[in-house]
């Protein structure tokens, strides 16, 4: 029994893609290397297999995310297109593909995701931290934030507050000036006064 379990663990490990190599391929947006990398792998999801590098916080919580989502996060358009063609359906995950695209900030991918997969923009994650607006703010993507606002995305006070906490004052000022619900503005001011953010 122990031998069988050990063999299963070895088989499972070798069925995963080395995360360091994967991120290098995505950063270079090299879809040919990506094709070679996944050729003999059945598990097309992200697994952190190394501690060699410090991974972004969002990737740390992305264990099991489809590789398509990770490509969108890195703004790797060619790899994103390649993986789209390889998959007939968009897999379900705790965060949406749009959330990854908005975190990544590549507007061509953001627009493509929204046009290919029309969805309700709000409440896409398991918490407000999984919403596309929150991740766009957290990653400092002002162009994405402007686009979301034009698409009638309703930014929560926590998302606007996050911009202030992270020192993204241009984003904070833009959102604060464009939030059209007065009660939310009052709540943001109360929160910031309490935390001495202003």
N, C-alpha and C positions, 0 to 999 in steps of 0.2 A: 504493500500500500504506500509506504514512504517513497519507494523508488518511482512508482507511478505518479505520485504528487510532484516529486522533483522533476520528472520528465515533462509534466504539464507546465510547471513554472518556467522551465527552460524554453519550451515551445512557445509559451505566451510571450516571454521576453523577446525572443527572436522574431515574433510576428509584429512587434512594435517598431516604429521608426525612431532612430536616434534623434532626439529633440535638437541637439546642437547642430547637426547636419541639416535638419529640416529648416531651422530658422535661418541658417546661412543661405540656403537655396531660395527661401522666400524673400529675404532681404535683397538678394540679387535679382529676384523675379525671373528665375531661370526655369521655365516650364519643362525644358528637355531634361534637365537634371532631376526635376521633380518626377517626371515620368519614369526615369530609371530608378529613382528612390522607392517608388511605390509599386514597381512592377511585380514584385513577388510578395507583396504584403496584402493581407485581407482586411486588416484593421486600419481603416483610414480616419483614425481619430488621433487627437493630440495627447501625448503622454510625456511628462517631464522625466527623461531618462538620465539626466546628468545635473550635477550641481556646479559644473564648471563656470557657468555665467550666472549673473544676477538677472532673473527674469522679471519683466514688468508685473506689477501687482495683478493686473487683469489676467495675464497668462497663468499666474499662480492659481487662480480660481477656475481655470479652463481645462482641467483634467477631463479627458473624454470628449472634448469639443471636436466636431467634424473639421478636417483639414481645410475645407472650403471656408469655414468661418475664420480660421487662423490666417489664411491667405488674404481675406478681406481686411483683417485687423492690420496686417503689414502693408496694405495698399498695393499688393502684388497683383497687378491687373492680369498679366499673362497667365500666372499660376491660377488665379481665380477663375479665368475663362476655361482653362484646361480642366480644372476640377469640376466646374459646372457641366462640361460636356461628358465627364466620366460618371456623373451621378444623375439618375433619372428623377429622383425625388430629393428635396431638401430635408435632411434628417432633423429630428426634433432635438433640442438641447435646452438647458435651463435659461440661457440667454439667446436672443434672436440673432439671425444673420445681420439684420439691420443694426443691432446694437454693436456688433463687431465692426461693421463698416463705419459707423459713426465714431467709434473709438479710434479707428485707424485714420480717419480724416481724408481719405482719397475720395474726392467728390464724384469722380466718374463711377466708382464702385457704389457709392451711396445712392446715386441716381439710378444705376442699373438694378440694384437690389429692389428699390422702391417701385420701379417700373415692371420688373419681371414678376415680383411677388407682392402684389397689392395687399397691404395689411393695415390694420388699425395701428396708428403710430404710438398710442399711449398704452401704458401698462403692459409692456411686453416681457418684462423680467419677473423673477420670483420676488423681487423687492424693487424699490425705486432705484437702487444701485444697478439693477439690471436693465434699466430703461435707456434707450438710445440717447436721450437728452442728457442724462446724468454722466454717461461715459464720454459724450462729446465735450461736456464741461470739464470733466476730470482730466481729459487729455488735451485741453486747451485749443479745441478746434472751432474757432469762431465762424469760419465759413459754413461748417456743418450746422452750427447753432442757428445762424441766419436762415439757412435752408429749411431747417426743422420748423422754425417759427413761421415761415411763409407757408409751410404745409399744415399749419394749424396745430402743431404739437403744443400741448399745454405744459409749460415748464412749471414744476412744483417749486415751492419756496426752498426746499432742501437742495434742489439743483442750483438755484441762484446763490444760495448761501455757500455752497461748495466752491463756487468761483471766487468768492471773497476769501474763504479760508485758505485757498491755494494761491492767493495773490494775483489772480487773473482779473485785474481791475477793468481792463477793456471789455472783457466778457461780462463781468458783473454790471458795469454801467450800461452796456447794451441791453442786457436782459431786464435790468431794473427799469429802464426807460420804456421798455416795450411790453412789460407785463401789464395787461389791461384790467386786472381784477384787484381792486383796492385793498381788500382784506388780506390778500397774500402779501402785498407790500408792507402792510402794518406788521404782519407776523415776521417778515424778514428783518425789519428794523428792530423789533423786540429781540429777536435771536441775536442779532449782531451787537446790540448794546450789551446784552448779557455776557457775550463772549469777548467784548472789547475789540470787535473786528473793525469797527469804524474809528 
